[in-house]
Amino acid sequence: MQQDTVTATPEAITLIRSLKEEHGDLMFHQSGGCCDGSAPMCYPLGEFLTGPMDVLLGEIEGCPFYIGKRQWERWQHTRLILDVTPGRGAGFSIEAPRGVRFLIRSEVCHQDTR
């Protein structure tokens, strides 16, 4: 049974729907660190430019979800679960003014050895 590479909690889906009403189409990029930590960042669609070093993992509520290729090489054995928690995250992500932040939880996936 193949499982989704990236999914979301009901709370994250509720927040995404609200943000889409306010901002229109959205996209996510799982940050690999630096100034914004290693948090999933949410942007209006097209405001973050992806390139050949980004991997499209799938969509959540119609929003593409990307991760850097080098980071994905380390995390490819996991299922990423987008969640939301109270608190202020990175200022670049559009949910920040709401006093909440997206975060990633993960589950280790078993590799098919067939």
Contacts in CASP RR format, 6 or more apart in sequence:
PFRMAT RR
TARGET T0000
AUTHOR 0000-0000-0000
METHOD contacts of the structure
MODEL  1
MQQDTVTATPEAITLIRSLKEEHGDLMFHQSGGCCDGSAPMCYPLGEFLT
GPMDVLLGEIEGCPFYIGKRQWERWQHTRLILDVTPGRGAGFSIEAPRGV
RFLIRSEVCHQDTR
3 79 0 8 1.000
3 109 0 8 1.000
4 58 0 8 1.000
4 79 0 8 1.000
5 57 0 8 1.000
5 58 0 8 1.000
5 79 0 8 1.000
5 80 0 8 1.000
6 57 0 8 1.000
6 58 0 8 1.000
6 60 0 8 1.000
6 65 0 8 1.000
6 79 0 8 1.000
6 80 0 8 1.000
6 81 0 8 1.000
6 82 0 8 1.000
7 60 0 8 1.000
7 79 0 8 1.000
7 80 0 8 1.000
7 81 0 8 1.000
7 82 0 8 1.000
8 16 0 8 1.000
8 60 0 8 1.000
8 61 0 8 1.000
8 81 0 8 1.000
8 82 0 8 1.000
8 83 0 8 1.000
9 81 0 8 1.000
9 82 0 8 1.000
9 83 0 8 1.000
9 84 0 8 1.000
11 83 0 8 1.000
11 84 0 8 1.000
12 60 0 8 1.000
12 82 0 8 1.000
12 83 0 8 1.000
12 84 0 8 1.000
12 102 0 8 1.000
13 60 0 8 1.000
13 61 0 8 1.000
15 84 0 8 1.000
15 95 0 8 1.000
15 98 0 8 1.000
15 100 0 8 1.000
15 102 0 8 1.000
16 26 0 8 1.000
16 42 0 8 1.000
16 60 0 8 1.000
16 61 0 8 1.000
16 63 0 8 1.000
17 61 0 8 1.000
19 26 0 8 1.000
19 42 0 8 1.000
19 94 0 8 1.000
19 95 0 8 1.000
20 26 0 8 1.000
20 61 0 8 1.000
20 63 0 8 1.000
23 44 0 8 1.000
23 94 0 8 1.000
24 44 0 8 1.000
24 45 0 8 1.000
25 44 0 8 1.000
25 45 0 8 1.000
25 63 0 8 1.000
26 42 0 8 1.000
26 43 0 8 1.000
26 44 0 8 1.000
26 45 0 8 1.000
26 63 0 8 1.000
26 94 0 8 1.000
27 42 0 8 1.000
27 43 0 8 1.000
27 44 0 8 1.000
27 45 0 8 1.000
27 46 0 8 1.000
27 47 0 8 1.000
27 48 0 8 1.000
27 63 0 8 1.000
27 64 0 8 1.000
27 65 0 8 1.000
27 66 0 8 1.000
28 40 0 8 1.000
28 41 0 8 1.000
28 42 0 8 1.000
28 43 0 8 1.000
28 60 0 8 1.000
28 63 0 8 1.000
28 64 0 8 1.000
28 65 0 8 1.000
28 66 0 8 1.000
28 82 0 8 1.000
28 102 0 8 1.000
29 40 0 8 1.000
29 41 0 8 1.000
29 43 0 8 1.000
29 48 0 8 1.000
29 50 0 8 1.000
29 54 0 8 1.000
29 65 0 8 1.000
29 66 0 8 1.000
29 67 0 8 1.000
29 68 0 8 1.000
30 38 0 8 1.000
30 39 0 8 1.000
30 40 0 8 1.000
30 41 0 8 1.000
30 65 0 8 1.000
30 66 0 8 1.000
30 67 0 8 1.000
30 68 0 8 1.000
30 71 0 8 1.000
30 80 0 8 1.000
30 104 0 8 1.000
31 37 0 8 1.000
31 38 0 8 1.000
31 39 0 8 1.000
31 40 0 8 1.000
31 41 0 8 1.000
31 90 0 8 1.000
32 38 0 8 1.000
32 68 0 8 1.000
32 71 0 8 1.000
35 90 0 8 1.000
36 90 0 8 1.000
36 91 0 8 1.000
36 92 0 8 1.000
36 93 0 8 1.000
37 90 0 8 1.000
38 104 0 8 1.000
39 89 0 8 1.000
39 90 0 8 1.000
39 93 0 8 1.000
39 101 0 8 1.000
39 102 0 8 1.000
39 103 0 8 1.000
39 104 0 8 1.000
40 65 0 8 1.000
40 82 0 8 1.000
40 93 0 8 1.000
40 102 0 8 1.000
40 103 0 8 1.000
40 104 0 8 1.000
41 48 0 8 1.000
41 90 0 8 1.000
41 92 0 8 1.000
41 93 0 8 1.000
41 102 0 8 1.000
42 63 0 8 1.000
42 93 0 8 1.000
42 94 0 8 1.000
42 95 0 8 1.000
42 102 0 8 1.000
43 92 0 8 1.000
43 93 0 8 1.000
43 94 0 8 1.000
44 94 0 8 1.000
45 63 0 8 1.000
45 64 0 8 1.000
50 56 0 8 1.000
50 66 0 8 1.000
52 69 0 8 1.000
53 68 0 8 1.000
53 69 0 8 1.000
53 70 0 8 1.000
54 66 0 8 1.000
54 67 0 8 1.000
54 68 0 8 1.000
54 69 0 8 1.000
55 66 0 8 1.000
55 67 0 8 1.000
55 68 0 8 1.000
55 69 0 8 1.000
55 72 0 8 1.000
56 64 0 8 1.000
56 65 0 8 1.000
56 66 0 8 1.000
57 65 0 8 1.000
57 66 0 8 1.000
57 67 0 8 1.000
57 72 0 8 1.000
57 80 0 8 1.000
58 64 0 8 1.000
58 65 0 8 1.000
59 65 0 8 1.000
60 82 0 8 1.000
65 80 0 8 1.000
65 82 0 8 1.000
67 75 0 8 1.000
67 80 0 8 1.000
75 106 0 8 1.000
77 108 0 8 1.000
77 109 0 8 1.000
77 111 0 8 1.000
78 106 0 8 1.000
78 107 0 8 1.000
78 108 0 8 1.000
78 109 0 8 1.000
79 106 0 8 1.000
79 107 0 8 1.000
79 109 0 8 1.000
80 104 0 8 1.000
80 105 0 8 1.000
80 106 0 8 1.000
81 104 0 8 1.000
81 105 0 8 1.000
81 106 0 8 1.000
81 107 0 8 1.000
82 102 0 8 1.000
82 103 0 8 1.000
82 104 0 8 1.000
83 102 0 8 1.000
83 103 0 8 1.000
83 104 0 8 1.000
83 105 0 8 1.000
84 95 0 8 1.000
84 100 0 8 1.000
84 101 0 8 1.000
84 102 0 8 1.000
84 103 0 8 1.000
85 100 0 8 1.000
85 101 0 8 1.000
85 103 0 8 1.000
86 99 0 8 1.000
86 100 0 8 1.000
87 99 0 8 1.000
87 100 0 8 1.000
87 101 0 8 1.000
88 96 0 8 1.000
88 99 0 8 1.000
88 101 0 8 1.000
89 96 0 8 1.000
89 101 0 8 1.000
90 96 0 8 1.000
90 101 0 8 1.000
93 101 0 8 1.000
93 102 0 8 1.000
95 101 0 8 1.000
95 102 0 8 1.000
END
